[in-house]
Amino acid sequence: MTFIKNIFGTESKSDNKLRKSLQTILGLKPSNLNIYKQALRHDSASTVIHKSGIKNNNERLEFLGDAILSAVIAEMVFNNYPYRKEGFLTQMRSKLVSREMLNQLSKKTGIHELVQFDKKNFSHPNGIEVAYGNAMEALLGAIYLDKGFNTTKKYIVKNLINNHVDIEKLEEVEDNFKSRLFEWAQSNAKKLSFQESEIVDNGRYKLRKVLILVDGEIVSESMDHIKKKAEQEAAKLACEKLGVLKVS
């Protein structure tokens, strides 16, 4: 097992505390603690470690974790629904790997309490929520590098999905709020429009603010670094406010 040593040959108090927290949350013993520390480090709390400009943040691990999560969830829904068509399988996978789901899982597991970030870097709460979800993905990448695919798959299916997600309820959740909103506007002869403004540029991405207007009046707004996700969240809020559909 690899430990981070100080001059006395023992692990620092902060590292020991993190190791114990991860073991409690993940149900496994981290071997290479450095990988997990990086997975929990947001860009706002990172430093440059290479002349190319690469930082010791969790972005690369997030990329890896995203790919692994998508593969595991795709296999899971494929096996769980042997008589459902591709469209349904795609929707279920989308719901299970969505930004909202990752944010929720980060909080339900307690991972969000371990994420390192500079709060001054965020001008809107949505930005912090995104940081939590990104760390969740990055952590999956760390588990994969530290323990291998099978352990990561077991953690995703048993520890995350089985323990924290109500699959039957998720099946009924409406998630294409933007389409439903357009249908409602057309049926009720309403003028619907989406407006976007870029308000934060931290060097990695621009946090986008999306407004939804009905007949020229703002009915909802949301922010995300991905435009489509900001639009969907704003559309969900608009649907709730306008009574377009019952939202879980």
N, C-alpha and C positions, 0 to 999 in steps of 0.2 A: 504494500500500500504506500502511495506517495504522499508525504506530508510536507507542509511548508515549515521549514525549520528556522528558528532564530539562533543567535550565537550560543545559546545554552542547549541547543539540540531538541527543543520541545516546540510544539505548535503555539502560536500566539493566542491570546485569550479571544480576540475577535474572530480568528479563523476557527478556533475550537467551538465557539458559539455558533458560527455559521454552519459548521459541519453537523453539529447536533440538530440544528433547526432543519437542515435539509434532510437528514436521516428521518426525522419525525414526519416531515411533510411528504417525502417521496417514498418512504418505506424501504429505502436501500442506503447502503453506506457509500458515500462518494469516495472514490479512490484518488482521482486527480482534482483536487479542490480548485485549482486555478481555472479550470474550464468552467466550473459552476460560477465562480466569482465573475468571470467575464460575461457569462450568460445573464447575469443580474445587473450588469453595468450599462446604463443608458448612455447614449452619445454625449449628453450634457455633463456627465461625470467622468468622461474619458480623457485620455491624453494621447498624443501622437507617439507611436512606438517604432515607426519606420520612415525613412526618407521619402517614401512614396506617398506619405500622408495617412497611411493606415493607422487607425486608433485602436486602443484596447477596449472597444465597446462590444456590444452584443449583436451587431448587424450581420456579421458573417454567420454566426450561430443561428440567428433568426432565419436566415435563408435556408440553412440546412434543416432546421426543425420544421419549417413550413413544408418542405418536400416530404419529410418522413411522416408527418401528421397526415398529409393528404393521402399518401399511399396506404397507411394503416386504416384510415377511416373508409377509404374506397373499398378495401377488402372486407371490412366489417359490414358495411351496408350491403355489399354484394352477397355475402353469405347469409345475412339476416333476412333478406327479402328475395328469396329464390324465384318468386313469381311476380315481381314488379318490374316495370319497364325502365329503360334507361333514364327517361325524364325524371321519374320519381327518385331513382338512385342519385342522380345529379343534385336534385333539390335537397335530399337528406344530407349528402356530403357537404353541400354548401352551408347548410344550417349548422352542422357540427364543427366546421372549421372557420366559421365567420368571425369577424373581429369582435362582435358582441359576445359570442360564446367564449372566445379566448379571454376577454376581459373578465367575464364572470368566473371562469375556471381559475384564473389567477387569484381572485379574491376568495373564492370558496376554499381553495387549498391553502391560502395564506402566503402564497408566493409574493403577492404584491407588497407585503411588509418587508421583504428582503431586497427589493429593487433599489438600486442606487441611482439617483438623478438629482439634478439641480433644479429646484422648483422655480427659480427665477427664469428658467428657459421656457416656461409654459405660461401663456396668457389666457388659457381657457382650460377648464377641467377635463374636457374631452382629450386634450393632449396627454394628460397624465394617464387617463384610462387606456389610451393607445399604448403608452409605454409599458403598462402592466401586461397587456395582451402580447406585445412583442417579446417581453421577457419570458412569458410562458412558452412561446415558440422556441426561443433561444435555449431555454432550459431543456427542451426535448432534444435539441441538437447536442447539448452537453452530455445528456444521458447516453445518447447514441455513441458518441466518441469515447465515453468512459466505460460503458457497459455492453455496447453492442445493440444490434437491431432487435433481437428477441426480447431483451429486458425492456427496451423502449416501447415496443409494441404492447407488452404486458402492462406497463405503467399506463399507457394511453387508454387501453380498453378497460382494464379492471379498476385502476385507481381514479382515472378522470371520468370516463364515460359512465361506467356502471355505478360509480359512487355519487356522481354529481349531476347527471343528466337524466331527465325523465323522457325516454325515447318516444313513448306513446303520446305524450303531451306534445312533444316537439313535432311529431308527424302532422298535427293539426294546426300548428302555428303558421299563420300567413306571413310570408317574408318578402313578397314582391309588392311592396306598398306603392311604389311609384306607378306601376301599371294600373293598380286598382284606383289610384287617385285620378289618373287620366281618364279612366272609364267613367268615374263619377262625374268629372267635370264635363265630359261630352254629353252624358245623359241629362245633366242639369243645366246645360247651356251656360257653363261658367268658363271664364277665361283664366286658364291656369298657366303659370310661368315659373321657371326656376332661374334664380339669379345667383351668381357666384362672385366672391371677392377673396383674393389671396391676402391674408393678413400677417402671416408669420413665415419667415424664411430663416431656418437655423443652419443652413449650409447643406443639410441632407434632404429636406423636403419642405414644401410650403403647406402650411396648415390652411385648409380651405373652408371658408364659411359659405354655406348655401342657404339662401332664403327661398321660401315658397310663397308666391302671391296668388291670391284668388280675387279676380276682378280688381286688381291693382292694390289689394290690401295684404300685408304680410300676415300669414297665419302660422308659420313655423320657421325654425332655423336650426341648423346643426353644423358641427365642425368635424373634420377629419383630414388626414393627410392624403387620403384617396377620395377623389371627387365623387365617384359612384357610391361609396359608402356614406359620405355626407348627405348625398341626395336621398338615399334610401332611409336614413335615420330621420331626416327632415320630413320625408313623405309619411313615415310611420307616425310622427308627431301630428302631422296635418290630418291624417286619417282618424286619429283618436279625437282630435279637437272637433272635427267636422262630422263625426259619427258615420264615417264611410263604411267601416266594418268593425266587428268586435275584435280587439287585439288582445292576445294573451300576455 
